Amino acid sequence: MPEQTERRLGAVLMNALSMACEQKDIDVARLVYQALQLVMTRRTGADEVEKRAEMADTLQAVYDRYAALERALTAGGQRSTL
């Protein structure tokens, strides 16, 4: 199978959340964050728990960027527009 199929949905969503934060697109960041929460809180087998544990530091860093963007935009009274 192609190499791309080995990527985990959680990893793809973390990358998307990171990119949305980079671009300061809070609307997209909120939606991607919700999707990431769904993916990361599903019940899974033991092998998935191990893979998620490996992602913990990266997940924390991405969440910190998202939370900082939320705080900055909330404090500044900014809202993104479509």
N, CA, C and O of each residue as an XYZ file, in Angstrom:
328
protein
N       0.834     -1.178      0.000
C       0.000      0.000      0.000
C       0.882      1.245      0.000
O       2.018      1.202      0.470
N       0.374      2.329     -0.513
C       1.158      3.566     -0.539
C       1.502      4.047      0.862
O       0.777      3.787      1.822
N       2.597      4.736      0.955
C       3.089      5.250      2.228
C       2.065      6.130      2.933
O       1.995      6.131      4.162
N       1.276      6.873      2.180
C       0.307      7.802      2.753
C      -0.739      7.104      3.618
O      -1.238      7.703      4.571
N      -1.084      5.857      3.312
C      -2.112      5.165      4.083
C      -1.648      4.863      5.500
O      -2.472      4.557      6.362
N      -0.359      4.942      5.756
C       0.167      4.689      7.088
C      -0.061      5.869      8.030
O       0.042      5.716      9.247
N      -0.365      7.021      7.489
C      -0.575      8.197      8.328
C      -1.856      8.034      9.130
O      -2.848      7.500      8.633
N      -1.828      8.488     10.346
C      -2.976      8.413     11.230
C      -3.837      9.658     11.048
O      -3.319     10.745     10.793
N      -5.147      9.495     11.179
C      -6.057     10.629     11.057
C      -5.719     11.701     12.091
O      -5.756     12.893     11.786
N      -5.396     11.286     13.297
C      -5.027     12.245     14.334
C      -3.828     13.088     13.940
O      -3.793     14.288     14.215
N      -2.846     12.471     13.299
C      -1.653     13.204     12.864
C      -2.002     14.205     11.773
O      -1.487     15.324     11.763
N      -2.868     13.810     10.864
C      -3.292     14.712      9.788
C      -4.045     15.903     10.382
O      -3.829     17.044      9.975
N      -4.921     15.636     11.336
C      -5.682     16.714     11.968
C      -4.780     17.634     12.791
O      -4.998     18.845     12.830
N      -3.767     17.061     13.448
C      -2.832     17.917     14.187
C      -2.098     18.855     13.237
O      -1.893     20.028     13.549
N      -1.705     18.338     12.082
C      -1.046     19.191     11.086
C      -1.990     20.276     10.588
O      -1.588     21.427     10.418
N      -3.251     19.906     10.353
C      -4.233     20.892      9.882
C      -4.483     21.960     10.943
O      -4.609     23.139     10.614
N      -4.555     21.563     12.202
C      -4.757     22.525     13.285
C      -3.559     23.464     13.397
O      -3.719     24.671     13.579
N      -2.383     22.909     13.289
C      -1.178     23.726     13.334
C      -1.168     24.751     12.201
O      -0.810     25.910     12.411
N      -1.557     24.325     11.011
C      -1.585     25.226      9.859
C      -2.640     26.316     10.042
O      -2.391     27.480      9.725
N      -3.811     25.946     10.549
C      -4.868     26.936     10.781
C      -4.408     27.978     11.805
O      -4.701     29.165     11.661
N      -3.691     27.531     12.831
C      -3.172     28.468     13.833
C      -2.112     29.374     13.224
O      -2.086     30.576     13.488
N      -1.241     28.794     12.409
C      -0.210     29.577     11.721
C      -0.831     30.707     10.912
O      -0.322     31.828     10.882
N      -1.946     30.386     10.255
C      -2.625     31.352      9.397
C      -3.623     32.213     10.176
O      -4.305     33.062      9.602
N      -3.697     31.985     11.479
C      -4.609     32.719     12.362
C      -6.061     32.631     11.892
O      -6.818     33.599     11.976
N      -6.426     31.462     11.403
C      -7.791     31.214     10.933
C      -8.546     30.495     12.047
O      -8.624     29.267     12.068
N      -9.096     31.271     12.965
C      -9.705     30.707     14.164
C     -10.938     29.864     13.859
O     -11.186     28.876     14.550
N     -11.713     30.228     12.846
C     -12.905     29.441     12.514
C     -12.526     28.023     12.103
O     -13.126     27.055     12.572
N     -11.546     27.902     11.240
C     -11.085     26.581     10.806
C     -10.412     25.861     11.968
O     -10.622     24.663     12.159
N      -9.607     26.577     12.742
C      -8.921     25.966     13.881
C      -9.923     25.354     14.858
O      -9.701     24.254     15.364
N     -11.012     26.051     15.124
C     -12.029     25.519     16.045
C     -12.643     24.229     15.519
O     -12.825     23.272     16.272
N     -12.959     24.203     14.241
C     -13.561     23.002     13.652
C     -12.587     21.828     13.645
O     -12.958     20.702     13.976
N     -11.357     22.094     13.270
C     -10.353     21.030     13.239
C     -10.081     20.533     14.655
O      -9.903     19.334     14.866
N     -10.048     21.440     15.620
C      -9.838     21.045     17.013
C     -10.954     20.110     17.483
O     -10.687     19.116     18.158
N     -12.193     20.423     17.130
C     -13.312     19.554     17.500
C     -13.162     18.174     16.870
O     -13.401     17.160     17.525
N     -12.770     18.136     15.606
C     -12.558     16.850     14.931
C     -11.421     16.082     15.602
O     -11.514     14.869     15.790
N     -10.361     16.778     15.958
C      -9.228     16.141     16.620
C      -9.642     15.564     17.972
O      -9.212     14.470     18.338
N     -10.470     16.289     18.710
C     -10.972     15.773     19.985
C     -11.741     14.474     19.777
O     -11.568     13.523     20.539
N     -12.587     14.425     18.754
C     -13.350     13.210     18.472
C     -12.432     12.033     18.174
O     -12.610     10.939     18.708
N     -11.465     12.269     17.327
C     -10.553     11.199     16.922
C      -9.720     10.702     18.099
O      -9.528      9.497     18.262
N      -9.232     11.615     18.907
C      -8.325     11.234     19.986
C      -9.037     10.638     21.201
O      -8.379     10.057     22.063
N     -10.341     10.764     21.291
C     -11.052     10.223     22.451
C     -11.840      8.957     22.142
O     -12.580      8.464     22.992
N     -11.688      8.438     20.952
C     -12.368      7.178     20.616
C     -11.742      6.026     21.378
O     -10.551      6.031     21.689
N     -12.570      5.046     21.669
C     -12.050      3.826     22.293
C     -11.361      3.013     21.209
O     -11.878      2.844     20.105
N     -10.185      2.516     21.555
C      -9.423      1.747     20.582
C      -8.682      0.623     21.271
O      -8.745      0.475     22.492
N      -7.984     -0.161     20.484
C      -7.201     -1.265     21.017
C      -5.914     -0.803     21.673
O      -5.569      0.378     21.637
N      -5.210     -1.751     22.273
C      -3.976     -1.454     23.003
C      -2.909     -0.837     22.111
O      -2.168      0.039     22.556
N      -2.820     -1.280     20.859
C      -1.794     -0.728     19.969
C      -2.042      0.750     19.680
O      -1.094      1.510     19.480
N      -3.303      1.159     19.656
C      -3.630      2.570     19.424
C      -3.239      3.429     20.617
O      -2.798      4.566     20.444
N      -3.396      2.902     21.812
C      -3.017      3.647     23.017
C      -1.526      3.953     22.974
O      -1.103      5.060     23.308
N      -0.734      2.970     22.562
C       0.715      3.168     22.468
C       1.056      4.238     21.433
O       1.916      5.083     21.679
N       0.394      4.209     20.284
C       0.641      5.203     19.238
C       0.244      6.596     19.714
O       0.926      7.575     19.412
N      -0.850      6.685     20.454
C      -1.289      7.987     20.963
C      -0.321      8.521     22.003
O      -0.077      9.726     22.068
N       0.227      7.635     22.815
C       1.198      8.061     23.819
C       2.419      8.678     23.146
O       3.003      9.633     23.659
N       2.803      8.128     21.992
C       3.941      8.666     21.245
C       3.640     10.066     20.710
O       4.561     10.855     20.498
N       2.374     10.381     20.492
C       1.970     11.671     19.931
C       1.709     12.728     21.002
O       1.413     13.874     20.665
N       1.809     12.376     22.269
C       1.384     13.264     23.357
C       2.088     14.618     23.346
O       1.436     15.652     23.492
N       3.400     14.626     23.178
C       4.131     15.901     23.196
C       3.728     16.790     22.032
O       3.540     17.996     22.195
N       3.596     16.185     20.854
C       3.193     16.946     19.672
C       1.783     17.485     19.850
O       1.509     18.640     19.526
N       0.893     16.653     20.361
C      -0.485     17.068     20.593
C      -0.533     18.238     21.573
O      -1.284     19.191     21.364
N       0.256     18.171     22.628
C       0.277     19.258     23.613
C       0.766     20.554     22.981
O       0.212     21.621     23.247
N       1.792     20.474     22.151
C       2.334     21.673     21.499
C       1.306     22.300     20.561
O       1.159     23.521     20.520
N       0.597     21.461     19.809
C      -0.423     21.970     18.881
C      -1.577     22.587     19.667
O      -2.085     23.647     19.299
N      -1.990     21.926     20.747
C      -3.064     22.482     21.570
C      -2.645     23.831     22.165
O      -3.446     24.765     22.206
N      -1.407     23.933     22.621
C      -0.926     25.197     23.196
C      -1.004     26.328     22.175
O      -1.369     27.452     22.518
N      -0.659     26.033     20.918
C      -0.753     27.051     19.858
C      -2.207     27.457     19.637
O      -2.515     28.639     19.480
N      -3.092     26.469     19.626
C      -4.518     26.747     19.436
C      -5.053     27.597     20.591
O      -5.746     28.589     20.365
N      -4.735     27.212     21.813
C      -5.218     27.948     22.986
C      -4.684     29.381     22.990
O      -5.405     30.311     23.351
N      -3.435     29.561     22.593
C      -2.854     30.906     22.532
C      -3.572     31.756     21.488
O      -3.820     32.940     21.714
N      -3.905     31.157     20.346
C      -4.638     31.885     19.306
C      -6.020     32.279     19.813
O      -6.455     33.412     19.608
N      -6.710     31.361     20.470
C      -8.035     31.659     21.042
C      -7.939     32.832     22.015
O      -8.740     33.765     21.954
N      -6.956     32.778     22.911
C      -6.795     33.856     23.903
C      -6.487     35.183     23.230
O      -7.060     36.212     23.587
N      -5.590     35.162     22.262
C      -5.192     36.402     21.584
C      -6.366     37.031     20.852
O      -6.563     38.245     20.911
N      -7.140     36.214     20.167
C      -8.261     36.752     19.405
C      -9.414     37.160     20.307
O     -10.118     38.127     20.018
N      -9.610     36.435     21.391
C     -10.666     36.784     22.338
C     -10.314     38.084     23.059
O     -11.174     38.946     23.242
N      -9.069     38.224     23.464
C      -8.626     39.436     24.162
C      -8.682     40.652     23.251
O      -8.981     41.758     23.701
N      -8.395     40.448     21.975
C      -8.395     41.553     21.024
C      -9.752     41.835     20.432
O      -9.914     42.783     19.664
N     -10.736     41.016     20.783
C     -12.079     41.210     20.255
C     -12.189     40.929     18.768
O     -13.139     41.371     18.122
N     -11.227     40.198     18.218
C     -11.251     39.907     16.785
C     -12.132     38.707     16.491
O     -12.244     37.778     17.292
N     -12.742     38.751     15.347
C     -13.499     37.615     14.832
C     -13.140     37.496     13.370
O     -13.045     38.494     12.654
N     -12.943     36.280     12.939
C     -12.627     36.109     11.522
C     -13.910     36.188     10.718
O     -14.997     35.916     11.227
N     -13.772     36.555      9.481
C     -14.935     36.652      8.606
C     -14.742     35.754      7.406
O     -13.617     35.443      7.014
N     -15.844     35.348      6.838
C     -15.786     34.503      5.638
C     -15.937     35.336      4.408
O     -15.914     34.806      3.297
